[in-house]
Amino acid sequence: MNVSLLTSPASRNLRNPPNMTAVNPAALKAVLKNEKAARDFEAMLLTPLLDSLQKTFAGNSEEANIPGASDYRQMATAALAQAIAARGGIGIAQLILRHFDPPKVSGGS
């Protein structure tokens, strides 16, 4: 288990379960797994967006014709998307994790 996720800025944006370590380690593990899945999903959604932006602003350069250049560009775009998502992204991961929270019901009296 990667405990450093709890101290990263991204985890503070998603959830901050400091009291779950003493109460239920299994619940903490589930929360961390859900946070990672949400960040990875956000990165998957960001990758084509960033790729199309890169293609738009790169124009036609001689470097684009080098064999393998598109593969390296695609790897760089995926790495950029992962880095953006790991630091909070654009809010998609937070929206996904919000659906994992139990509904808040006000008192009936």
C-alpha positions, -999 to +999 in steps of 0.1 A: +000+000+000+013+034-009+008+056+021+024+086+004-009+091-014-024+103+018+001+131+021+000+142-016-019+173-026-041+153-049-054+131-021-063+162-001-083+173-031-100+140-033-105+128+003-085+130+035-092+100+057-067+105+085-088+087+111-095+056+090-060+042+096-068+034+132-104+024+127-103+002+097-073-006+076-094-024+050-115+007+045-084+028+040-071+004+014-105+006-004-104+044-003-069+045-017-078+020-044-108+041-054-088+073-055-061+057-077-088+044-101-105+078-103-072+095-110-062+069-136-096+073-153-093+111-154-058+107-170-074+084-196-099+111-204-073+139-205-049+120-228-069+125-261-078+160-251-041+169-246-031+150-277-055+170-299-043+203-283-007+193-290-014+184-326-033+217-330-005+239-317+025+219-330+017+226-366+037+209-394+073+207-384+102+187-397+104+168-364+069+154-370+082+134-400+109+117-380+102+079-376+089+072-341+082+109-333+044+103-330+051+074-305+072+097-283+047+125-286+019+101-275+040+088-245+047+124-235+011+133-237+001+103-216+027+112-190+015+148-189-021+136-184-010+113-156+009+141-139-021+165-142-045+139-128-021+130-099-022+167-088-059+171-088-067+172-125-097+191-137-121+177-111-133+145-128-118+123-101-135+143-074-168+139-092-163+102-095-154+098-058-183+119-047-206+091-060-189+066-037-200+086-006-231+074+011-261+099+006-264+124+034-299+122+049-310+149+073-327+139+106-364+132+104-375+149+136 
